[in-house]
Amino acid sequence: MALIRLSLLLTLLTFALSTNAKRYIGGDQWNRPRINKSFFIKQDKFIKELILRTVKVVNTKKRKVGTAFFYKENADHYIFLTNYHVISGHRECRDSKLLLINSEFNKRYASCDGVIQEGTIKSGSDYIYFKVNKEERLNFLSQISEVRTDFSDPVIGDRLVSVGFGAGKANLRRYDAKISMDRDCLYLNGNIDITFNKDKVRDVFFTACDAQSGDSGSAVMNLETGDIIGLFFAVADQKRSNPLTSKEIQDNLGTDYMEFYTNASMSIDLRKIKLK
């Protein structure tokens, strides 16, 4: 597909307490159920690992919520990935507290202990890798597969799944993750560069996965392969009450249907922002 540029009005989905929780609906219905223990234990290995690697990020100073996910480990640290607009550099790292669950669905807590690599929107992306000191209570992370970046290109129409803390409370008392994996949560098109507010974000792909304020930084997983393929970061502002119907999605898959760009949720191709 030839490279095209789009100017879009986007919403970056970090949730601050002072704002309304905006949400994007792909398809006919909102379908993003909350994850509880009974749901968790019924899932297959891929979904369980996605849930276990997903982290609630609470900026205690700004009182905002975002999402991050476990990427890999080294000798002393676990390394996580989120959006730069969720943790904006070293200073916000110090103010960010984390909530996870282990394989028994027990809460585990951690802190952002330093920034490793970042890409700001001004530089053409929106990501930050940060580290968490290894502790015994986080040992379960060592049993989770590290993220690979040698996956094949997704196929239009591939089913996707994403876990995030959209509309989550800005505290660590509640594990309030939700999951998007309905039949409208599909890979629509990509990769292209998009521009908004005079800035450009490169290598963006488009989906119809439901999302809500607080989901920024979520991993996007290909349900067909189990590969983590993207870092969720934004949605287009919707101009209609139901901007992209299930029928529209199915009827226009494989085409350059403009609604797939202007009424979609958006992620950055993980291969383009891999850890150096």
C-alpha positions in Angstrom: 0.0 0.0 0.0 1.4 3.4 -1.0 2.3 5.7 1.9 -0.4 8.3 2.6 -0.6 11.0 5.1 -3.7 11.8 7.1 -4.5 14.8 9.3 -6.7 13.5 12.1 -8.3 14.9 15.2 -7.1 12.3 17.8 -7.8 11.6 21.4 -4.8 10.4 23.4 -6.4 8.0 25.9 -4.8 8.8 29.2 -7.5 9.3 31.8 -7.3 12.2 34.1 -9.8 12.6 37.0 -10.8 16.0 35.8 -12.0 14.8 32.4 -14.8 12.6 31.1 -13.8 9.1 30.1 -14.0 9.2 26.4 -14.5 6.0 24.6 -14.4 4.6 21.0 -16.9 2.0 19.8 -16.0 -0.1 16.8 -18.9 -2.0 15.4 -22.5 -2.0 16.6 -22.0 -2.5 20.3 -19.6 -1.5 23.1 -18.1 -4.7 24.4 -15.2 -4.4 26.8 -15.9 -6.6 29.9 -14.1 -6.3 33.1 -11.5 -9.0 33.9 -12.1 -10.9 37.1 -10.7 -14.2 38.5 -13.4 -16.4 37.0 -12.9 -14.9 33.6 -9.1 -15.2 33.9 -8.9 -18.9 34.7 -11.1 -19.8 31.7 -8.7 -18.2 29.2 -6.1 -19.9 27.0 -2.4 -19.4 27.4 -2.2 -16.4 25.0 -4.9 -14.5 26.7 -3.7 -15.3 30.2 -0.2 -14.1 29.3 -1.6 -10.9 27.9 -3.5 -10.2 31.1 -0.5 -11.0 33.3 1.9 -8.8 31.3 -0.6 -5.8 31.4 0.1 -3.2 34.1 -2.0 -0.4 35.5 0.0 2.9 35.6 -1.1 5.5 38.1 0.7 8.9 38.1 0.3 9.8 41.7 1.1 13.5 41.1 -1.2 14.2 38.2 -3.7 11.5 39.3 -4.1 10.0 35.9 -4.3 6.4 34.7 -2.7 4.6 31.8 -1.6 1.1 30.8 1.8 -0.5 30.2 2.9 -4.0 29.4 5.9 -6.3 30.2 8.3 -6.4 27.3 11.4 -8.4 28.4 13.8 -8.9 31.3 17.5 -8.5 31.9 19.7 -9.5 34.9 18.4 -6.9 37.3 15.2 -5.4 35.8 11.9 -6.1 34.2 11.4 -3.8 31.2 8.0 -2.4 30.3 6.6 -0.4 27.4 3.9 2.3 27.4 3.2 5.6 25.7 5.2 8.7 26.3 2.0 10.6 27.0 1.4 8.1 29.8 4.8 8.5 31.4 6.5 11.6 30.1 10.1 11.1 30.9 12.2 10.6 34.1 10.3 12.9 36.3 6.9 11.3 35.7 8.6 7.9 36.1 9.3 8.8 39.7 5.7 9.6 40.3 4.3 6.5 38.6 3.1 3.5 40.6 2.1 0.1 39.1 -0.4 -2.6 39.8 -0.3 -6.1 38.3 -1.8 -9.5 39.1 0.1 -12.8 39.3 -1.0 -16.2 38.0 -3.1 -16.7 41.2 -4.9 -13.4 40.5 -3.3 -11.8 43.5 -2.3 -8.1 43.3 1.3 -7.1 43.0 2.7 -3.6 43.3 5.8 -2.0 41.8 7.3 1.4 40.8 8.8 2.9 37.7 12.6 2.8 38.5 14.0 4.5 35.5 13.6 5.3 31.8 15.6 3.3 29.2 14.4 4.6 25.8 11.8 7.0 24.7 10.2 8.5 21.6 8.1 11.6 21.8 5.4 12.7 19.5 7.6 15.6 18.4 10.2 13.0 17.3 7.5 11.0 15.3 6.3 8.4 17.8 4.8 8.0 21.3 6.5 5.4 23.4 8.7 5.0 26.5 10.5 1.9 27.8 11.0 1.9 31.6 12.5 -0.5 34.1 11.3 -2.1 37.3 13.7 -3.5 39.8 13.5 -7.3 40.2 11.9 -8.5 43.4 10.7 -11.9 44.5 7.0 -10.9 44.4 7.4 -10.1 40.7 9.0 -13.5 39.8 6.0 -14.6 37.9 7.0 -12.2 35.1 10.0 -14.4 34.4 7.5 -17.1 33.3 5.9 -14.9 30.7 7.1 -14.9 27.1 9.2 -12.0 26.1 7.8 -9.8 23.3 9.1 -10.7 19.8 9.5 -8.2 17.0 10.1 -10.7 14.2 6.5 -11.4 13.5 5.0 -11.4 10.0 2.8 -8.6 8.8 -0.8 -8.8 10.1 -3.4 -9.7 7.5 -6.4 -7.4 7.0 -9.3 -8.9 9.0 -7.1 -10.6 11.6 -8.8 -10.8 15.0 -7.1 -8.8 17.7 -7.3 -8.5 21.5 -6.3 -5.8 23.9 -6.3 -5.4 27.7 -6.2 -2.0 29.4 -7.3 0.1 32.3 -9.8 2.3 30.4 -12.0 4.3 32.9 -9.9 2.8 35.7 -9.7 4.6 39.1 -6.6 6.6 39.7 -5.5 4.4 42.7 -3.9 1.0 43.2 -6.7 -0.4 45.3 -8.7 -1.7 42.4 -7.6 -4.0 39.6 -10.1 -2.8 37.0 -8.7 -4.0 33.7 -11.0 -4.6 30.8 -10.6 -6.6 27.6 -11.5 -5.9 24.0 -11.8 -9.1 21.9 -15.2 -9.1 20.2 -15.7 -9.9 16.5 -15.3 -6.3 15.5 -11.9 -6.0 17.1 -10.1 -6.5 13.8 -7.0 -5.3 12.0 -8.3 -2.8 9.4 -5.3 -1.3 7.6 -1.7 0.0 8.0 1.0 1.1 8.2 0.8 4.8 7.4 2.1 8.1 8.9 -0.5 10.3 10.5 -0.3 14.0 11.5 -2.2 15.9 14.1 -1.6 19.2 15.9 1.2 19.7 13.3 3.0 16.6 14.7 3.5 13.3 12.9 3.4 9.7 14.3 4.9 7.1 12.0 4.0 3.5 11.3 0.4 3.5 12.6 -2.1 0.8 12.0 -5.9 1.0 12.4 -8.3 -1.3 14.2 -12.0 -1.4 15.3 -11.2 -2.4 18.8 -13.3 -0.7 21.5 -11.2 1.6 23.7 -11.6 4.1 26.5 -9.7 6.8 28.4 -6.9 5.0 30.3 -6.2 2.3 27.6 -3.2 4.2 26.2 -0.2 2.0 26.4 -2.0 -1.3 26.0 -0.5 -4.1 24.0 -2.4 -5.1 20.9 -2.2 -8.9 20.3 -3.0 -10.8 17.1 -5.4 -13.5 18.3 -4.6 -15.6 15.3 -0.8 -15.9 16.2 -0.4 -14.8 19.8 2.1 -12.1 18.7 2.1 -8.7 20.3 2.0 -6.5 17.2 1.3 -2.9 18.4 1.3 -0.3 21.1 -2.1 1.3 21.4 -2.1 5.1 21.7 -5.1 7.0 20.4 -8.5 7.0 18.7 -10.0 9.3 16.2 -12.6 11.7 17.6 -16.0 10.2 16.6 -18.5 12.5 14.8 -21.4 10.1 14.8 -23.1 8.1 17.6 -22.1 4.8 15.9 -19.4 5.7 13.5 -18.4 2.3 12.1 -21.0 -0.4 12.0 -20.3 -4.1 12.0 -21.7 -4.4 8.5 -19.5 -1.5 7.3 -16.4 -3.3 8.7 -17.2 -6.6 7.0 -18.3 -5.1 3.7 -15.2 -2.9 3.3 -12.3 -5.1 4.6 -9.4 -5.1 2.2 -10.3 -1.7 0.7 -9.1 1.9 1.4 -12.4 2.7 3.0 -12.0 6.2 4.5 -13.9 5.4 7.6 -11.2 2.8 8.5 -8.9 5.8 9.0 -11.2 8.5 10.3 -13.2 6.4 12.7 -10.7 3.9 14.2 -8.6 3.1 17.1 -4.9 3.3 16.4 -1.6 1.6 17.4 2.0 1.9 16.6 3.7 -1.1 14.9 5.9 -2.6 17.5 8.6 -3.5 15.1 9.2 0.2 14.4 9.8 1.1 18.1 11.7 -2.0 19.3 14.2 -1.6 22.1 17.7 -0.9 20.9 
